Amino acid sequence: MLRIAVCDDNERFLKDAVSMIERWSEESGRSVEIFCFDNGDDLIAKNAMHQMDIILLDIIMPLFNGMEAAKELRKQDMTADIIFLTSSTEFALESYEVKAKGYLLKPVSYEKLWELLEECGRDFQADNKYLVVKTKFGYQKIFYRDIEYIEAQNKTIIFYMQNGKTAATAETLSSFENKLNDSEGFFKCHRSYIVYIPNVDNFNASEINTRSGYRIPIARGYGKAFKEAYFAYMFQN
């Protein structure tokens, strides 16, 4: 189920947005849970407890505008798709700073919102891919989207996640290579490391830096192949 937040201080626009989401949900067959807010503070507080998947956010609001709210949400390492709904083009360029999925002018066209919601829905489905590994605590589900990188240490494989947690399993790196391949966004950059491309922040010829600040070496001769895999995956997705 998709958790969708709508934040707008104008009650009419808020109701209109909710109606369009409900219509899209019915037409697309996707189940949704909708949360309504009339200010950014309440949205941020709610998201801290229960992260949203999609956020429809007005920009021009009193005290705490939508752009400021979006920046605070991103500080929570929140990966929700943000769609701005606003009556002004003033913040269009700034919306790229928070990696907004879309920027729609009011009155919002259902057709344009439908396209963005469909894209978000497909991304959400892809983001829910996972694998199950056996750890000393039992079997653990690990979502692809949470993985920063995987490291082989002696006879143990360690998964490093975005939330700072790790999971260790007594398997070999090669046992995961067929499933965690280039088409899924993974790349083996070293005999001991596999990285998840969507969580790469930046890289050079010899090192990869992940979003959480991990630094992963690129083995000699792998730099060009990683660069090609990175851009191929990012342009495809």
C-alpha positions in Angstrom: 0.0 0.0 0.0 1.2 3.5 -0.9 1.3 6.0 1.9 0.5 9.4 0.3 0.7 12.8 2.1 -1.0 15.9 0.9 0.0 19.2 2.4 -1.8 22.4 1.5 -3.2 25.3 3.7 -6.0 25.8 1.2 -8.8 23.4 2.1 -10.3 23.4 -1.4 -7.1 22.5 -3.1 -6.4 19.9 -0.4 -9.8 18.2 -1.1 -9.3 18.5 -4.9 -5.9 16.7 -4.6 -7.3 14.0 -2.4 -10.1 13.4 -4.9 -7.6 13.0 -7.7 -5.5 10.6 -5.7 -8.6 8.5 -4.9 -9.6 8.5 -8.6 -6.1 7.5 -9.7 -6.1 4.7 -7.0 -9.4 3.3 -8.4 -8.3 3.5 -12.0 -4.9 2.1 -11.5 -5.8 -0.6 -9.0 -3.2 0.6 -6.5 -4.2 0.7 -2.9 -3.3 4.0 -1.0 -3.5 5.4 2.4 -3.9 9.2 2.3 -2.7 11.6 5.1 -3.8 15.3 5.0 -1.9 18.3 6.5 -2.4 22.0 6.4 1.1 22.9 7.4 4.7 21.6 7.0 5.4 21.1 10.7 2.8 18.4 11.1 3.9 16.7 7.9 7.5 16.5 9.1 6.5 15.3 12.5 4.3 12.5 11.0 6.9 11.5 8.5 9.5 11.1 11.3 7.3 8.4 12.8 5.9 6.8 9.6 7.7 7.6 6.3 5.6 8.5 3.3 6.0 7.1 -0.2 4.6 10.1 -2.1 4.2 13.7 -0.9 2.0 16.3 -2.7 3.3 19.6 -1.3 2.1 23.2 -1.7 4.9 25.7 -1.6 3.3 29.0 -0.7 2.2 28.5 2.9 2.5 30.8 5.9 5.4 30.5 8.4 7.0 27.4 7.0 6.8 27.2 3.2 6.7 23.9 1.2 10.3 24.3 -0.1 11.6 24.6 3.5 9.5 21.6 4.5 10.9 19.6 1.6 14.5 20.4 2.6 13.7 19.3 6.2 12.2 16.1 4.9 15.3 15.3 2.9 17.4 15.8 6.1 15.5 12.8 7.4 17.2 10.7 4.6 13.7 10.4 3.3 13.4 8.9 -0.2 9.7 9.7 -0.8 8.7 11.2 -4.2 7.9 14.9 -3.7 5.4 16.5 -6.1 5.0 20.3 -5.7 1.6 21.7 -6.3 1.8 25.5 -6.5 0.4 28.7 -8.0 3.9 30.1 -8.7 6.8 29.2 -11.0 9.2 31.0 -8.7 10.6 27.9 -7.0 10.8 25.6 -10.1 14.6 25.6 -10.3 15.0 25.3 -6.5 12.8 22.1 -6.6 15.7 20.3 -8.2 17.7 20.7 -5.0 15.3 18.4 -3.2 15.1 16.0 -6.1 11.4 16.7 -6.7 9.6 14.2 -8.9 7.4 17.0 -10.4 6.3 20.6 -10.2 2.7 21.2 -11.2 0.9 24.6 -11.4 -2.5 25.1 -9.9 -5.2 24.4 -10.9 -3.7 21.0 -11.2 -4.5 18.9 -14.3 -5.6 15.4 -13.4 -3.9 14.0 -16.5 -0.5 15.5 -15.5 -0.9 14.4 -11.9 -1.9 10.9 -13.1 1.3 10.6 -15.1 3.4 11.5 -12.1 1.5 9.2 -9.8 1.9 6.3 -12.2 5.7 6.9 -12.4 5.8 7.0 -8.6 3.8 3.8 -8.4 6.1 2.0 -10.7 9.2 3.2 -8.8 7.6 2.1 -5.5 7.0 -1.4 -6.9 10.6 -1.6 -8.0 11.9 -0.2 -4.7 10.2 -3.1 -2.9 12.5 -5.8 -4.3 14.3 -7.6 -1.5 16.4 -10.7 -0.7 16.3 -12.9 2.4 19.6 -13.8 4.1 20.3 -16.1 7.0 22.0 -14.4 9.9 22.9 -15.6 13.4 19.6 -14.0 14.6 17.5 -15.8 12.0 16.3 -15.0 8.5 16.3 -11.3 7.6 14.6 -9.5 4.8 16.8 -6.8 3.2 15.3 -4.4 0.7 17.6 -3.5 -2.3 16.9 0.2 -1.7 18.4 0.1 1.8 21.7 -1.5 0.7 24.7 0.9 0.4 27.2 -1.9 -0.3 28.1 -5.5 0.4 31.5 -6.6 1.6 33.2 -10.0 1.8 35.3 -10.5 5.0 36.9 -13.9 5.3 33.9 -16.3 5.1 31.3 -13.7 6.0 29.3 -11.4 3.8 28.2 -8.1 5.4 25.4 -5.9 4.1 25.8 -2.2 5.0 22.5 -0.3 5.0 21.4 3.4 4.8 20.2 3.4 8.3 23.6 2.5 9.6 22.7 -1.0 10.4 24.5 -4.1 9.1 23.6 -7.7 8.5 26.1 -10.6 8.3 25.6 -14.0 6.7 27.9 -17.0 6.3 27.8 -17.1 2.5 30.1 -16.2 -0.4 29.9 -13.0 -2.4 29.6 -15.1 -5.6 26.3 -16.6 -4.3 24.7 -13.2 -4.6 26.2 -12.1 -7.9 23.6 -13.7 -10.2 20.7 -12.0 -8.3 22.4 -8.7 -7.5 23.5 -7.9 -11.0 23.9 -4.8 -13.2 20.3 -4.8 -14.3 19.2 -4.6 -10.6 21.5 -1.6 -10.0 24.3 -3.5 -8.4 28.0 -3.6 -9.5 31.0 -5.6 -8.3 33.7 -3.0 -8.2 36.2 -5.1 -6.4 36.6 -8.8 -5.6 35.4 -8.0 -2.0 32.7 -5.4 -2.7 29.4 -5.0 -4.5 27.8 -1.5 -4.5 24.2 -0.4 -5.1 24.3 2.3 -7.8 21.2 4.3 -6.7 22.8 4.9 -3.4 26.1 6.2 -4.8 26.7 9.9 -4.1 29.8 10.4 -6.2 32.9 8.5 -7.5 36.2 8.9 -9.3 38.5 6.4 -11.0 39.5 4.7 -7.7 36.8 5.3 -5.1 33.0 5.3 -4.6 31.4 7.5 -2.0 27.9 6.4 -0.9 25.0 8.6 0.3 25.7 7.6 3.9 29.4 8.5 3.6 30.9 5.0 3.1 34.0 4.9 0.9 34.4 1.9 -1.3 37.6 1.1 -3.4 37.4 0.5 -7.1 39.8 -2.2 -8.1 42.3 -1.4 -10.9 40.7 -2.0 -14.3 37.1 -1.7 -13.0 36.9 2.1 -13.2 35.7 2.4 -16.8 33.2 -0.5 -16.4 31.7 1.0 -13.3 31.3 4.4 -14.9 29.5 2.8 -17.9 27.3 0.7 -15.6 26.5 3.8 -13.4 25.4 6.0 -16.3 23.6 3.2 -18.1 21.5 2.4 -15.0 20.8 6.0 -14.0 19.7 7.0 -17.6 17.6 3.9 -17.8 15.9 4.7 -14.5 
